[in-house]
Amino acid sequence: AQSVTQLGSHVSVSEGALVLLRCNYSSSVPPYLFWYVQYPNQGLQLLLKYTSAATLVKGINGFEAEFKKSETSFHLTKPSAHMSDAAEYFCASPRGSEKLVFGKGTKLTVNP
Amino acid sequence: EAQVTQNPRYLITVTGKKLTVTCSQNMNHEYMSWYRQDPGLGLRQIYYSMNVEVTDKGDVPEGYKVSRKEKRNFPLILESPSPNQTSLYFCATSQGYATETQYFGPGTRLLVL
Protein backbone atom coordinates (compact mmCIF):
# COMPACT_ATOMS: atom_id res chain seq x y z
CA ALA A 1 0.00 0.00 0.00
CA GLN A 2 1.11 3.54 -0.68
CA SER A 3 2.94 5.23 2.16
CA VAL A 4 5.13 8.29 2.58
CA THR A 5 8.07 8.71 4.92
CA GLN A 6 9.47 12.04 5.99
CA LEU A 7 13.00 11.93 7.28
CA GLY A 8 13.61 14.31 10.12
CA SER A 9 10.81 15.49 12.38
CA HIS A 10 12.66 18.77 13.01
CA VAL A 11 14.89 20.75 10.69
CA SER A 12 16.62 23.96 11.71
CA VAL A 13 18.26 26.36 9.25
CA SER A 14 19.59 29.87 9.32
CA GLU A 15 17.83 32.64 7.48
CA GLY A 16 19.14 32.70 3.92
CA ALA A 17 20.30 29.08 3.99
CA LEU A 18 19.07 26.25 1.80
CA VAL A 19 15.97 24.42 2.97
CA LEU A 20 15.81 20.67 2.24
CA LEU A 21 12.91 18.60 3.56
CA ARG A 22 12.89 14.93 2.66
CA CYS A 23 10.03 12.72 1.56
CA ASN A 24 10.18 9.17 0.23
CA TYR A 25 7.21 7.26 -1.12
CA SER A 26 6.50 3.60 -1.60
CA SER A 27 4.62 2.81 -4.73
CA SER A 28 5.12 0.57 -7.73
CA VAL A 29 3.26 2.99 -9.98
CA PRO A 30 3.88 6.70 -10.50
CA PRO A 31 2.06 8.35 -7.65
CA TYR A 32 0.39 11.64 -7.03
CA LEU A 33 2.47 13.49 -4.46
CA PHE A 34 1.74 16.62 -2.48
CA TRP A 35 3.50 18.94 -0.11
CA TYR A 36 1.31 20.84 2.33
CA VAL A 37 2.36 23.53 4.79
CA GLN A 38 0.83 24.28 8.16
CA TYR A 39 1.59 27.65 9.72
CA PRO A 40 1.12 27.95 13.48
CA ASN A 41 -2.50 27.67 14.56
CA GLN A 42 -3.78 27.26 11.01
CA GLY A 43 -5.05 24.54 8.75
CA LEU A 44 -2.96 23.03 5.99
CA GLN A 45 -2.57 24.59 2.58
CA LEU A 46 -1.14 23.23 -0.62
CA LEU A 47 2.47 24.08 -1.37
CA LEU A 48 2.85 22.05 -4.55
CA LYS A 49 1.67 18.92 -6.32
CA TYR A 50 3.26 16.30 -8.58
CA THR A 51 1.05 14.69 -11.20
CA SER A 52 3.68 13.19 -13.56
CA ALA A 53 3.53 16.14 -15.98
CA ALA A 54 7.01 17.35 -14.97
CA THR A 55 9.58 16.00 -12.55
CA LEU A 56 10.48 19.44 -11.18
CA VAL A 57 7.47 21.07 -9.61
CA LYS A 58 7.40 24.69 -8.56
CA GLY A 59 5.16 25.78 -5.76
CA ILE A 60 4.27 28.86 -3.81
CA ASN A 61 6.66 31.02 -1.81
CA GLY A 62 9.74 29.91 -3.78
CA PHE A 63 9.52 26.22 -2.90
CA GLU A 64 10.06 23.46 -5.40
CA ALA A 65 10.27 19.68 -5.34
CA GLU A 66 11.85 17.16 -7.64
CA PHE A 67 10.34 13.76 -8.33
CA LYS A 68 13.06 11.10 -8.58
CA LYS A 69 11.69 7.71 -9.47
CA SER A 70 15.05 5.95 -9.06
CA GLU A 71 15.23 7.15 -5.47
CA THR A 72 11.45 7.06 -4.79
CA SER A 73 11.84 10.57 -3.44
CA PHE A 74 10.05 13.89 -3.64
CA HIS A 75 12.20 16.23 -1.57
CA LEU A 76 11.17 19.83 -0.98
CA THR A 77 13.71 22.61 -1.39
CA LYS A 78 14.01 26.36 -1.19
CA PRO A 79 17.29 28.11 -2.01
CA SER A 80 17.06 30.76 0.68
CA ALA A 81 15.04 30.40 3.87
CA HIS A 82 13.00 33.27 5.20
CA MET A 83 11.73 33.70 8.73
CA SER A 84 8.18 33.38 7.41
CA ASP A 85 8.92 29.82 6.23
CA ALA A 86 8.85 28.57 9.81
CA ALA A 87 6.03 26.03 9.78
CA GLU A 88 5.32 22.33 9.70
CA TYR A 89 5.51 20.63 6.32
CA PHE A 90 3.70 17.46 5.31
CA CYS A 91 4.22 15.17 2.37
CA ALA A 92 1.11 13.27 1.24
CA SER A 93 0.03 10.76 -1.35
CA PRO A 94 -3.26 9.09 -2.19
CA ARG A 95 -3.80 5.41 -1.52
CA GLY A 96 -5.94 4.52 -4.47
CA SER A 97 -8.19 7.43 -5.38
CA GLU A 98 -10.14 7.56 -2.15
CA LYS A 99 -7.77 7.72 0.80
CA LEU A 100 -5.00 10.20 1.45
CA VAL A 101 -1.93 9.28 3.46
CA PHE A 102 0.27 11.88 5.13
CA GLY A 103 3.79 11.68 6.39
CA LYS A 104 4.44 12.50 10.02
CA GLY A 105 5.53 16.01 9.26
CA THR A 106 8.73 18.04 9.50
CA LYS A 107 8.83 21.13 11.63
CA LEU A 108 11.05 23.79 10.10
CA THR A 109 12.71 26.37 12.34
CA VAL A 110 14.41 29.37 10.76
CA ASN A 111 17.02 31.09 12.90
CA PRO A 112 17.89 34.75 12.42
CA GLU B 1 -14.95 33.52 -0.76
CA ALA B 2 -14.20 29.79 -0.91
CA GLN B 3 -14.32 28.47 2.61
CA VAL B 4 -14.26 25.40 4.79
CA THR B 5 -15.64 26.15 8.22
CA GLN B 6 -15.50 24.05 11.35
CA ASN B 7 -17.36 24.51 14.60
CA PRO B 8 -16.51 24.66 17.36
CA ARG B 9 -12.88 25.68 17.10
CA TYR B 10 -12.15 24.67 20.67
CA LEU B 11 -13.98 22.20 22.86
CA ILE B 12 -13.43 20.79 26.32
CA THR B 13 -15.70 17.93 27.30
CA VAL B 14 -15.88 14.95 29.60
CA THR B 15 -15.67 11.26 28.88
CA GLY B 16 -18.88 9.81 27.50
CA LYS B 17 -20.65 13.05 26.60
CA LYS B 18 -21.70 12.91 22.97
CA LEU B 19 -20.46 15.69 20.76
CA THR B 20 -20.59 16.76 17.13
CA VAL B 21 -18.04 18.79 15.22
CA THR B 22 -19.51 20.41 12.15
CA CYS B 23 -17.82 20.96 8.81
CA SER B 24 -19.28 23.00 6.01
CA GLN B 25 -17.94 23.99 2.59
CA ASN B 26 -19.19 26.43 -0.03
CA MET B 27 -17.18 25.13 -2.99
CA ASN B 28 -19.63 22.45 -4.16
CA HIS B 29 -16.95 19.82 -3.62
CA GLU B 30 -17.88 16.16 -3.77
CA TYR B 31 -15.09 14.75 -1.62
CA MET B 32 -14.89 15.54 2.09
CA SER B 33 -12.81 13.95 4.81
CA TRP B 34 -11.86 14.18 8.46
CA TYR B 35 -8.36 13.91 9.91
CA ARG B 36 -6.89 13.96 13.35
CA GLN B 37 -3.48 15.43 13.99
CA ASP B 38 -1.38 14.21 16.88
CA PRO B 39 2.23 15.16 17.70
CA GLY B 40 4.68 12.83 16.03
CA LEU B 41 1.96 11.03 14.09
CA GLY B 42 1.09 13.56 11.42
CA LEU B 43 -2.43 13.56 10.02
CA ARG B 44 -4.43 10.38 9.97
CA GLN B 45 -7.64 10.02 8.03
CA ILE B 46 -10.71 9.13 10.09
CA TYR B 47 -13.51 8.99 7.51
CA TYR B 48 -14.11 10.23 4.03
CA SER B 49 -17.11 10.81 1.80
CA MET B 50 -17.12 10.72 -1.96
CA ASN B 51 -20.60 12.18 -2.28
CA VAL B 52 -23.93 12.53 -0.54
CA GLU B 53 -24.84 9.37 1.36
CA VAL B 54 -21.48 7.78 0.45
CA THR B 55 -19.03 7.47 3.33
CA ASP B 56 -16.22 5.09 4.18
CA LYS B 57 -13.62 4.45 6.84
CA GLY B 58 -10.17 5.91 6.79
CA ASP B 59 -7.26 4.60 8.79
CA VAL B 60 -8.49 5.44 12.31
CA PRO B 61 -12.32 5.26 12.35
CA GLU B 62 -12.82 3.64 15.76
CA GLY B 63 -14.94 5.75 18.08
CA TYR B 64 -16.18 8.09 15.35
CA LYS B 65 -19.23 8.36 13.13
CA VAL B 66 -20.02 10.60 10.19
CA SER B 67 -22.95 11.39 7.96
CA ARG B 68 -23.32 13.13 4.62
CA LYS B 69 -26.91 14.11 4.09
CA GLU B 70 -26.11 17.29 2.17
CA LYS B 71 -23.23 17.98 -0.16
CA ARG B 72 -21.93 20.94 1.81
CA ASN B 73 -21.94 19.40 5.30
CA PHE B 74 -19.96 16.54 6.80
CA PRO B 75 -20.29 16.38 10.59
CA LEU B 76 -18.02 14.27 12.77
CA ILE B 77 -19.77 12.59 15.68
CA LEU B 78 -18.16 11.25 18.82
CA GLU B 79 -20.91 9.30 20.55
CA SER B 80 -18.90 8.46 23.68
CA PRO B 81 -15.67 10.44 23.68
CA SER B 82 -12.66 9.09 25.53
CA PRO B 83 -9.41 10.82 26.53
CA ASN B 84 -7.52 9.13 23.66
CA GLN B 85 -9.65 11.18 21.29
CA THR B 86 -8.08 14.36 22.56
CA SER B 87 -6.60 15.76 19.39
CA LEU B 88 -6.66 18.45 16.71
CA TYR B 89 -9.26 17.68 14.06
CA PHE B 90 -9.33 18.92 10.49
CA CYS B 91 -11.98 18.73 7.86
CA ALA B 92 -10.87 18.84 4.23
CA THR B 93 -12.63 18.97 0.87
CA SER B 94 -11.70 18.56 -2.76
CA GLN B 95 -13.37 18.60 -6.13
CA GLY B 96 -12.30 15.10 -7.08
CA TYR B 97 -11.28 12.60 -4.45
CA ALA B 98 -7.90 12.14 -2.81
CA THR B 99 -5.89 12.79 -5.98
CA GLU B 100 -6.91 16.44 -6.04
CA THR B 101 -5.85 19.40 -3.94
CA GLN B 102 -7.39 19.29 -0.49
CA TYR B 103 -8.77 22.45 1.10
CA PHE B 104 -8.58 22.36 4.86
CA GLY B 105 -10.68 23.93 7.55
CA PRO B 106 -9.06 25.85 10.41
CA GLY B 107 -9.17 22.92 12.82
CA THR B 108 -11.00 21.97 16.00
CA ARG B 109 -8.98 21.40 19.14
CA LEU B 110 -10.70 18.84 21.37
CA LEU B 111 -9.83 17.99 24.95
CA VAL B 112 -11.62 15.04 26.55
CA LEU B 113 -11.25 14.86 30.32
Interface residues (C-beta under 8 A of the other chain):
Chain A: Q6 S9 Y32 F34 Y36 Q42 G43 L44 Q45 L46 K49 F90 A92 P94 R95 G96 S97 E98 K99 L100 V101 F102 G103 K104 G105
Chain B: V4 S33 Y35 G40 L41 G42 L43 R44 Q45 Y48 M50 D56 G58 D59 F90 A92 Y97 A98 T99 T101 Q102 F104 G105 P106 G107
